[in-house]
Amino acid sequence: MGNRTVIPFGPQHPVLPEPIHLDLVLEDETVVEAIPRIGYIHRGLEKLVEKKDYQQYTYVAERICGICSFMHGMGYCMAIESIMDVKIPERAEFLRTIWSELSRLHSHLLWLGLLADGFGFESLFMQSWKLREQVLDIFEETTGGRVIFSVCDIGGVRKDISAETLKKIDNIMNSMEKEVKEITEVFLHDSSVKMRTKGVGVLSKQMAFDLGAVGPMARASGIDLDLRTTGYAAYGKINLQPIVEQDGDCYARTSVRMREMFQSMDIIKQCIALIPDGDIKVKVTGNPTGEHFTRVEQPRGEVVYYAKANGTKYLDRVRVRTPTFANIPALLETLKGCSLADVPILILTIDPCISCTER
Amino acid sequence: MDQQTIKTISAGELLSETLRLKNESYRLVAITCTNKDGMELSYSFEKNNDLLTLRFVTDTEEEIASISIMYSYAFLYENEIKELFGVNIKDISIDFNNTLYKIPVTTPFKKKEGEK
């Protein structure tokens, strides 16, 4: 046995956009154990349900995360709509699906940029974020916001997208597909990138299941868990197959996200072709009574929204289980046996979102 | 869409019921605590997109066994509930001893004396 050293990693580190701390126990250059510490940005957002009524809480839910803000709002609205037995208009289902997939696209592009930055490929980082800007521009044009949109509401959505703008989005998706193909070549086939990702941080299918991994982390290890296949929003009306890889390493996780971007662009185009005319919101009156668990597939994986209502305008409980919360145990396992130099890339490949995790 | 079932159990049945679900290849999705007329603990498991929730009501005095011996990744959920609600969960595989979130308020979700 070599000398054991404990190296603190984070909470502030160049590869970490948000704070998480790991005590890395090393034998020479090899990690033998990782002990996590979170709690630097816990905001008590679940507690806020005691002060905000069930309609106001939609705005709070959106603010859980600045990257998947739309899907947090949607997950919360879906939970309340299930409790109140509200059926939203079909057009609203399609609009929710379009904004969800745009969110996935921008999230994966953001992550790819961070990954490229993590292994020092700055031009690749800039190219990824340049592409992401186009998605943010679509958000701004359709919702008025680039981070927080406030378009999802209980009973549907607040804003419509005109036929002209949908056509424009369709054209952007076509041109973007070509540009994403160019960076795919580098992320998946450049030898210097592959050296940093291939065979690093392997998580077997059994381990992924045993450790409760979700999202691209699970799918890169061969588990075809994708909540979109349950058919919520408009996902039941379009063609969709989970993107699955088998190797379970950093390369496989990158590959899953790269392929999911093409899938998102395809879903957006399918939605634009199929979206019906009609209302975008139904009027919701009264207060909810009952409880419901809603599960939505965010860019990082399954998010669980639990709401319990008592017939007043204030809910008894809102509980959010985010994908990063579920992926931390799998991350700790994959760190065991890796080289210290690979730790930053390995942490990045779970695409951690600590604001979500701590709420 | 997925099915949701809630099964009421006693605190003493938690480990045996969890073991049964583990043997049937259920995945632990979340552990949720709601403080309303006691601490209501809900352990949600998933298989083939169907959700099964084991539920019981306890108080902060009763010792609740940790399920981290069967589902190792339950430790984060259990630490969170212990710290925020003050539920007395014993033998968590990695126990942060109420320092997971490093918050200045002790058990913010536990009702104070006289509070409704």
Chai-1 contact restraints between the chains, C-beta under 6 A:
chainA,res_idxA,chainB,res_idxB,connection_type,confidence,min_distance_angstrom,max_distance_angstrom,comment,restraint_id
A,G39,B,L100,contact,1.0,0.0,6.0,A-B,restraint_1
A,G39,B,Y101,contact,1.0,0.0,6.0,A-B,restraint_2
A,G39,B,K102,contact,1.0,0.0,6.0,A-B,restraint_3
A,H42,B,Y101,contact,1.0,0.0,6.0,A-B,restraint_4
A,K47,B,P108,contact,1.0,0.0,6.0,A-B,restraint_5
A,L211,B,Y73,contact,1.0,0.0,6.0,A-B,restraint_6
A,G212,B,L28,contact,1.0,0.0,6.0,A-B,restraint_7
A,G212,B,Y73,contact,1.0,0.0,6.0,A-B,restraint_8
A,T230,B,M1,contact,1.0,0.0,6.0,A-B,restraint_9
A,T230,B,D2,contact,1.0,0.0,6.0,A-B,restraint_10
A,T230,B,N49,contact,1.0,0.0,6.0,A-B,restraint_11
A,F293,B,Q4,contact,1.0,0.0,6.0,A-B,restraint_12
A,F293,B,L51,contact,1.0,0.0,6.0,A-B,restraint_13
A,V304,B,V29,contact,1.0,0.0,6.0,A-B,restraint_14
A,V304,B,A30,contact,1.0,0.0,6.0,A-B,restraint_15
A,Y306,B,T32,contact,1.0,0.0,6.0,A-B,restraint_16
A,K308,B,T34,contact,1.0,0.0,6.0,A-B,restraint_17
A,D316,B,K36,contact,1.0,0.0,6.0,A-B,restraint_18
A,R317,B,T34,contact,1.0,0.0,6.0,A-B,restraint_19
A,R319,B,T32,contact,1.0,0.0,6.0,A-B,restraint_20
A,R321,B,A30,contact,1.0,0.0,6.0,A-B,restraint_21
A,P329,B,Y73,contact,1.0,0.0,6.0,A-B,restraint_22
